[in-house]
Amino acid sequence: MPVRKMADVMIGARKVFFRCGYEGATVDAIAAEGKVSKATLYSYYPTKEQLFLSVIESECGRLADEILRPLIASLEPRAQLEELALRMVDLTLDDTYIRLLRTCVGASEALPDAGEVYFAAGPKPARELVGRILERLTREGALDVDDVRRASDHFIHLCVSGLLMPRLLAVKRAVHREKHAREAVAAFLRLYGSGHRDKFSD
């Protein structure tokens, strides 16, 4: 399939899956949205399941790119954590991310592989990045982390706590991005900050 046609199929599938969900989407609707024939679509994606999983993997990778950008090494440790926390907050406030997550949740009963693909393409690399940063800051004496996996989970959960569920349920809440990120980092440091408190002075 030419690259342009492949892109058209993915764009069409993304729109239909986000609008109708996995079970509500039809191949006819996807082909029409992507402006390709059903025969062309089936020749590269023999099942709707394969196409859906490809869309989930692609969207997760695209959304994860912002979080996975390298941090500015010259920032103080606390500022590095706040920058990382802000990226987590912004992802949670991203409408595309919320539509993706709702779509995955809706598909999970009929298509359990959707959850596996989502975690492998999105949360897993994000957690690995957080883990590398926490390991480095621990080596530098700024943190005291003995279980990187657990600490990474704590950091991410603190960043999205109070934001994710209202977003998923379309409950409107005023969000102060920077304040939320600062408070998440402050709570994290109460758990994992080392004795070098001067590194995190206000």
C-alpha positions in Angstrom: 0.0 0.0 0.0 1.4 3.4 -0.9 2.4 5.4 2.2 -0.3 8.0 1.5 -3.0 5.3 1.3 -1.8 3.8 4.5 -2.0 7.1 6.2 -5.5 7.6 4.9 -6.6 4.3 6.3 -5.2 5.0 9.7 -6.7 8.5 9.8 -10.1 7.1 8.8 -9.9 4.3 11.3 -8.9 6.6 14.1 -11.9 8.9 13.5 -14.4 6.0 13.3 -13.0 4.1 16.3 -12.9 7.2 18.4 -16.4 8.2 17.3 -18.1 4.7 17.5 -15.9 2.6 19.6 -14.4 -0.8 18.6 -17.7 -2.7 18.5 -19.7 0.1 16.9 -17.2 0.8 14.1 -17.7 -0.9 10.8 -15.3 -1.6 8.0 -17.6 0.1 5.6 -17.5 3.3 7.7 -13.7 3.1 8.0 -13.2 2.6 4.3 -15.5 5.5 3.5 -13.8 7.8 6.0 -10.3 6.8 4.7 -11.5 7.1 1.0 -10.3 3.6 0.2 -12.1 0.5 -1.0 -12.9 -2.3 1.4 -10.8 -4.7 -0.7 -7.8 -2.4 -0.3 -8.3 -2.1 3.4 -8.7 -5.9 3.9 -5.6 -6.6 1.8 -3.5 -4.9 4.5 -5.7 -5.3 7.6 -7.5 -8.7 7.2 -9.5 -8.0 10.4 -11.0 -5.1 12.2 -9.2 -6.3 15.3 -5.8 -5.9 13.6 -6.6 -2.4 12.4 -7.9 -1.3 15.8 -4.7 -2.6 17.5 -2.6 -0.7 14.9 -4.5 2.5 15.6 -4.0 2.1 19.4 -0.3 1.4 19.0 0.2 4.4 16.7 -1.8 6.8 18.8 0.0 5.7 22.0 3.4 6.2 20.4 2.5 9.6 19.1 1.1 10.8 22.5 4.1 9.3 24.4 6.6 11.3 22.3 6.0 14.5 24.3 6.6 12.8 27.6 9.7 10.9 26.3 11.5 14.1 25.2 14.8 14.5 27.1 14.7 16.8 30.1 17.1 19.8 30.2 20.0 18.4 32.2 21.0 21.8 33.6 17.7 22.0 35.6 17.9 21.5 39.3 16.5 18.1 40.5 13.2 19.5 41.7 12.7 21.5 38.5 13.4 18.3 36.4 10.7 16.5 38.3 8.3 19.4 38.0 8.9 19.5 34.2 8.2 15.7 34.0 5.1 16.1 36.2 3.8 18.8 34.0 4.1 16.6 30.9 2.1 14.0 32.7 -0.5 16.6 33.6 -0.7 17.9 30.1 -1.2 14.4 28.7 -4.1 13.9 31.0 -5.6 17.1 29.8 -5.2 16.2 26.2 -8.5 15.5 24.5 -7.1 12.9 22.1 -5.5 11.0 25.0 -8.9 10.8 26.8 -10.7 9.7 23.7 -8.0 7.0 23.2 -8.3 5.8 26.7 -12.1 5.7 26.6 -11.9 3.7 23.4 -9.5 1.2 24.9 -11.6 0.8 28.0 -14.7 0.2 25.9 -13.0 -2.4 23.7 -11.2 -4.3 26.5 -14.0 -6.8 27.2 -14.4 -7.8 23.5 -10.8 -7.4 22.7 -8.5 -8.0 25.7 -5.4 -7.4 23.6 -6.3 -3.7 23.4 -5.1 -3.2 27.0 -1.8 -5.1 26.4 -1.1 -3.0 23.3 -2.0 0.2 25.1 0.3 -0.5 28.0 3.2 -1.7 25.8 3.1 1.4 23.6 2.3 4.1 26.1 2.5 3.6 29.9 5.4 1.2 29.8 7.9 3.5 28.0 6.7 6.4 30.1 7.3 4.5 33.3 10.7 3.4 32.1 11.7 7.0 31.4 10.5 8.0 34.9 12.5 5.1 36.3 15.7 6.2 34.5 15.3 9.7 35.8 14.7 8.6 39.4 17.7 6.3 39.2 19.9 9.1 38.1 18.7 11.5 40.7 19.2 8.8 43.4 22.8 8.3 42.2 23.3 12.1 42.4 22.0 12.0 46.0 18.9 14.0 45.3 16.5 11.1 45.9 16.4 8.0 48.1 14.7 5.4 45.9 15.3 1.7 46.5 12.5 0.3 44.3 12.5 2.2 41.0 9.4 0.5 39.6 7.3 1.2 42.6 8.6 4.8 42.9 7.9 5.4 39.2 4.3 4.2 39.6 3.9 6.5 42.7 5.2 9.5 40.7 2.9 8.9 37.8 -0.1 8.3 40.0 0.5 11.5 42.0 0.7 13.5 38.7 -2.7 12.3 37.4 -4.4 11.9 40.8 -7.6 14.0 40.8 -7.4 14.7 37.1 -7.8 11.4 35.3 -11.2 10.2 36.6 -13.0 13.5 36.1 -11.6 13.7 32.5 -12.7 10.2 31.7 -16.2 11.0 33.0 -16.4 14.4 31.3 -16.7 16.1 34.7 -15.6 19.7 34.3 -13.0 20.8 36.8 -10.7 23.9 36.8 -7.1 22.7 36.6 -4.0 24.8 37.4 -1.4 22.8 35.5 1.7 24.2 37.1 0.3 24.1 40.6 -0.9 20.6 40.3 2.5 19.5 39.0 4.3 21.3 41.8 2.1 19.7 44.4 2.6 16.2 42.9 6.3 16.6 43.1 6.2 18.0 46.7 4.2 14.9 47.7 6.6 12.6 45.9 9.6 14.2 47.6 8.0 13.7 51.0 8.1 10.0 50.2 11.4 9.8 48.3 13.5 12.9 48.9 16.9 12.3 50.4 18.5 14.2 53.2 19.8 16.7 50.7 16.9 19.1 51.2 18.8 22.0 49.9 18.5 20.6 46.4 14.7 21.1 46.6 14.6 24.5 48.3 11.9 26.8 47.1 
